[in-house]
Amino acid sequence: MTKPLVLIVDDTAENIQVLGKILKGLSCNIAVAKEGKTALSIAKSKVPDLILLDVMMPGMSGFEVCQELKFDKVTKDIPVIFLTALSDTKDIIKGFRLGAVDYVVKPFIPEELLARVTTHLSMSQDRNTIVEQKTKLQNLIHMLCHDIGNPTHAIITVLELLKQNQLELEESVELIDESAQRTVNLLDVIKQFMAVKSKGLDTSIVDLSMSVGEAVKGVRFRLDEKEMDIIVNMEENIHVWAEEATLIHSVLVNIFTNAIKFSKNSSNIWVECIDNTSNTELIIRDKGVGIPVNILDKLFDVDACTSRSGTAGETGTGFGMPLVKQLMATYGGELKVLSSINEPSGTEVHLIFRKHNHE
């Protein structure tokens, strides 16, 4: 675990030495600033876990520095403890109103200072953990909504065809059942993701050729809508390390869906597998419109908006590829995307898996 960073801001060298000596017993890194502008610069670039801020300084006072910190979205959540010789209640209240979390009166009592610093460092780390978990949860919810859309779309399509008497009842029930089961599988996977949190998914030996076949079934209705096909050129019984449900329904279905979305009617998608010495590489290639460079650069960024309309006006959320990236990393593999909008346009997705060797 990375050691927390404490920024000491004081214009007096003696005070800095005393504080450094007191904090020496803590497992933390220390940065020092002797005036307000330097403190703000360090805080923005390094984002310390805690700031010990002297109130009375030439130039910018501690109150002014704190105010600037709280106005900036990068530094507004850094806890600030004021170091003050002022014992006036009005000054203490002013510090709290500006956003400080605590204060220590000079001359310092080492035990008191250590207790307050330790408490607020712990609270800061807990707060960072909560924010990180919240962000992961929000991303997970976005991704779940995205991926449930695939089997849901299939169910709606089957029901529509059934209404138009274009499908037999028995065939329709089977297709709806398959799509509903995919949704259940995805929900189970999300539960597993939530349970293991940062540990990721439990990987095992998965039949890659079978997974590709199941994923093709999952996008069959999208293919039929655009009179497209997926041409698979790979041997059977190719085994890799992955998690089967997410590999089929989140990784492969997402990639196939994107390839269909950005390809023209009556075109094809090609799948091939390369058996390398140390890994197994699955390549999915299309001759669609390609991905512009400005979107390609942010393709895996969940905070960037990379969603765009398909060749038939299809919509998306932009969360599919970040999920694929995350899952491939969880499998211990890699994801590479090559694309061009210039003729001949198209996209290649390379899924690089840890290889399973039969012994």
QUICORHU-V625637 format. One record per helix or strand of 2 or more residues. SS is the DSSP state (~ for helix, > for strand). FROM is the first residue (numbers start at 1). LEN is the number of residues. If there is no record, write none. Layout:
SS,FROM,LEN
SS,FROM,LEN
This chain:
>,4,6
~,13,11
>,28,6
~,36,11
>,50,5
~,62,10
>,79,6
~,89,9
>,102,4
~,110,54
~,169,31
>,204,4
~,208,11
~,220,6
>,229,5
>,239,4
~,244,18
>,268,8
>,279,8
~,293,4
~,320,11
>,334,7
>,346,10
